[in-house]
Amino acid sequence: MILRLSRLVPNCKRRHVCKTRSLLQPHHQSFSSAAVSSLRNEYIRGFDGLEEPIPHYNALPLLQQIDFEALFRFCSTENHVKCLHRLVLVSGRFSDSFLSSKFVNLYAYFGDALLARRTFDQIRRKDVYSWNSMVSAYVRKGLFLDAINCFHQFFVASGLRPDFYTFPPVVKACRDLLDGKRMHCLILKLGFEWDVFVAASLIHMYTRFGIVQAARKLFDDMPVRDNGLWNAMISGYCQNGNNAQALDVADEMKLEGVRMDVVTIASILPACAQMDDILSGQLIHLYVIKHGLDFDLFVSNALINLYAKFGRLGQSKKVFDQMMVRDIVSWNSIIAAYEQNGDPVTAHLFFNKMQQAGVRPDYLTLVSLASVVSHLNDHQNSRSIHGFVMRKGWFMEGVVVGNAIVDMYAKIGALESARTVFEGLPVKDVVSWNTLITGYAQNGLASEAIEAYGMMEDCKEIIPSQGTWVSILPAYSHIGALQQGMRIHGHIIKTCLHLDVYVVTCLIDMYGKCGKLDDAMSLFNQIPRKCSVPWNAIISCHGVHGHGEEALNLFREMLAEGVNPDHITFVALLSACSHSGLVSGAQWCFNLMQEEFGIKPSLKHYCCMVDVFGRAGHLKMAYDFIQNMPVEPDGSVWGALVNSCRIHGNVELGKYASNRLFEVDPHNVGYYVLLSNMYANFGRWEGVDKVRSLARGRGLRKTPGWSSILLNNKVDVFYTGKQSHPKCEEIDRELTELTAKIKILGYVPDFSFVMQDVEDDEKEHILMSHSERSAIAYGIISTPPKSPITIFKNLRVCGDCHNATKYLSLITEREIIVRDSNRFHHFKDGVCSCGDYW
């Protein structure tokens, strides 16, 4: 027998054939596991080089007794399928349409649609199963047009009648709603509308095109519903954002006694997360435990994501730790859970554990990891991640990982690298542009953000999204470009996003920071206020305008409406109290935050409290508060104390605080300027020289002061000590005349705000060359009499300019609005809205 088989397959080695003897048994006998393993490891491999085997007539009966259906299960590669295919050809069994159709399916499964079609074409007597296999093969490969054409040939030319297995893949292949409706009509005509598989495919089709009502009618009309049908309806609602309806269907499913399966659970848990419905999610978790689904891989992954959405990292970790089997999705989910909830250190630890477990990261892992290193400000590992992504070629696979790398570089302040990666992306979507714009805006580069937005507008194929407006509006707020911000407001109304809470919050912030507090309040009163986001914005706007009491009243109104504050709310409140000198109000808020709402203070809250005490002159209280902090103070906390010491003239405490400041943040040039100014205020020029020398030795340069004014849709920028404006001579004449007039009313230059040891006449010239005075003078000569002027300054207004502007508002009978780096000053009739408290 072995000799006959060796003549039948001349290219096989006899040692391979010998090991298959146990397989060549009569058809009615079962295969042993050892025999099957022998075939998988040896026999199939022996046919690798076979091209056109010619069977010996004595071998045919033997080959015809092989159980080919059993051999199909061990085809783990396309090469195995080819070998088995040749064996079937040799045996003469290829005329069996069932066997030949299985080859069509297997070739499609391994991604070779062309070979699947060639095999299909060789089938002489094609039955319905053969046609169904070919259609399914095209759909599995994503060749939907070919699938539709194949079905058309089947239906029109074959003379066969489709069955209920035919339509699910064909419905999936429909490219638009019209094709889907035509297929639905054919299904009705042939009487397959009550089949649960066909109905489920139709529900999927209608929900894919957003026609949820048609899908629901199909679902309601079904006389019998199986799990697949229920899952299709739930999934359809979830895909269209109808999460409440999805939960209703799940409840209806349980009431009818249909048991939820793994697919149901994996579909419904994300709906609970999107609805912020933790209670429903927990009830489903109980159902999962009760019915023994808690060890299923897909269910566990969904539970990790559910609890992560609500910040319950302990629950996410507990689910993860109890998993018997973990895949790459499990690791990505737990890493993303900690990364998205502000714990990059733990997220990085889980990444290390993932590597130790031998699980190779995919591009989604790198997306989370890029965010982790950006939060850690880890420049070295950021470049390692970039290099890894490039080596893997993932920039070519999708835009998601490219966007993550751009965002990573932007968040660590490496804007040049972010721009380089952005320009090198093979495909840029709206998220790519939004990421670049946000990166510039968050790093204080408003002009670059606006330039990037202009480039995006030139790309006609890019449609601005919610994220675009949220990215660009803060840039306009930063430079006070009210007209451009109003133009964006018009675009937002056209795109029907004017009620989106995040977009409108940015509009409120823009109007408030451009000096239009009434417009900001008008917008605030027009939108739903169910969450803290718009409340935070309007409270912050009142704070920077010096309306501390109004900010506290808004907070009380917020509580009365049942909206819970978050940590950002209290930062805004404490900052508002600081601008207005409301020490008791700040203490009330600080205690309420912890005792009533259980919010643990961050360094931002501690910094605000030090600023509140220090500005009010309670320097000892501020110092004692720092000493009693449960966390180590950072540069911002010590900086607030140094600034308070400058205001109130406590040089010794200021010197001590500055020493602590330079220990924790030696590279922030603003702190050196602050200490230098404190020494200069009291004429201690040796201290000024020492601090400036220390800053120069560390390669630090002071940020140049500038002020801008928006007139006739054009922004004019003035720099301190520079006369580069075309109308600089006219501006100087106007300033000289105005200074002479205000001196008559009692203005006396305060030379303590000159940070240079020069003569008094030179000091007066330096004060007059401050950027805000040039901008105000330009506004006066360029606008009608008595009209308001709005100025934007990148640094704090100095005390002498503040005093001079009060006199200017009186003699010109104008309202002069100045927004500096910290707050708004509304000068009118010789008085400032800040009450000289800033």
Number of C-alpha atoms within 10 A of each C-alpha: 10 13 11 15 20 18 15 19 22 14 15 20 13 15 11 19 19 16 15 20 14 14 21 16 16 12 13 9 11 11 15 11 9 11 16 19 13 18 22 18 14 17 23 24 16 20 23 16 10 15 11 10 16 13 20 14 10 12 20 16 10 16 20 18 16 19 18 17 11 11 17 17 10 17 16 12 12 16 16 21 21 20 21 23 21 19 23 20 17 21 19 14 17 20 15 14 19 16 17 22 24 21 24 27 24 22 23 24 17 15 16 17 23 13 14 24 17 11 17 22 13 12 16 11 10 20 18 17 17 23 23 25 25 26 28 29 27 27 22 18 15 14 15 22 15 16 26 22 13 18 23 12 13 21 14 10 9 14 11 13 12 19 15 18 16 19 25 19 23 24 27 20 24 19 14 12 15 10 14 20 16 13 17 20 13 14 22 12 10 13 12 18 21 17 16 21 18 23 26 24 20 28 26 26 27 22 22 18 14 16 16 21 12 14 24 16 11 18 21 11 11 14 9 11 19 12 16 17 22 23 26 24 24 25 24 28 27 21 18 15 14 16 23 16 16 25 19 12 18 22 11 13 18 12 10 8 8 14 15 19 15 17 16 19 23 18 21 24 25 19 26 22 20 16 13 14 15 17 10 17 21 16 11 19 18 14 16 20 12 10 11 10 19 20 15 15 17 18 22 26 23 22 26 25 23 28 22 24 20 16 16 16 20 12 15 25 16 11 20 20 10 12 15 9 11 17 11 14 17 21 21 25 23 24 24 27 28 24 23 17 15 14 17 23 15 16 24 20 12 18 22 11 13 18 12 10 9 8 14 10 16 14 20 17 19 21 22 24 27 26 22 27 25 21 17 16 16 15 15 9 16 21 17 12 18 21 12 13 20 13 10 12 12 17 22 14 13 15 17 17 22 28 24 23 28 27 27 32 28 25 22 19 18 16 20 11 16 26 16 11 18 21 13 12 17 12 14 17 15 15 18 21 24 25 23 24 28 27 28 26 24 16 15 15 17 23 15 16 27 20 13 18 20 11 11 20 13 9 9 8 10 14 11 20 15 14 17 20 25 19 26 23 30 23 25 25 23 21 24 26 24 20 16 15 22 16 10 17 18 12 15 21 11 10 11 9 17 20 15 13 18 17 22 25 24 22 29 27 25 28 25 25 28 27 25 15 19 12 15 25 16 11 19 20 11 11 15 11 16 14 15 16 18 26 24 25 24 23 26 27 29 26 26 27 23 27 19 26 17 14 26 21 12 18 22 11 13 19 12 10 11 11 15 13 19 16 17 16 22 25 24 24 27 33 29 31 28 28 25 24 23 18 19 12 18 24 16 11 20 22 14 14 19 12 11 9 13 11 16 11 18 11 16 17 21 22 24 25 27 27 31 32 26 27 26 20 17 16 23 12 15 24 17 11 14 20 12 9 12 8 12 11 17 18 21 20 23 28 26 25 29 28 23 26 23 25 17 16 16 15 19 10 18 25 18 13 23 21 15 17 24 17 12 14 15 16 14 15 18 14 25 25 19 19 26 22 24 29 24 23 21 13 16 15 17 12 17 23 15 12 20 19 14 13 20 13 9 11 10 17 14 14 11 11 17 20 25 24 24 20 16 8 11 10 12 14 19 24 20 18 17 13 16 11 15 8 11 16 12 13 21 18 12 17 20 12 10 17 18 11 15 18 13 9 11 9 16 14 19 17 20 17 19 21 19 17 13 10 9 12 9 14 20 15 12 18 20 22 19 22 26 30 24 28 25 25 21 24 22 21 13 11 13 9 11 13 13 17 22 21 25 26 25 19 15 14 22 15 16 19 19 19 20 21 26 22 25 25 23 18 15 16 16 19 22 26 23 26 26 19 14 16 20 27 28 21 25 21 16 17 18 21 15 19 12 12 13 18
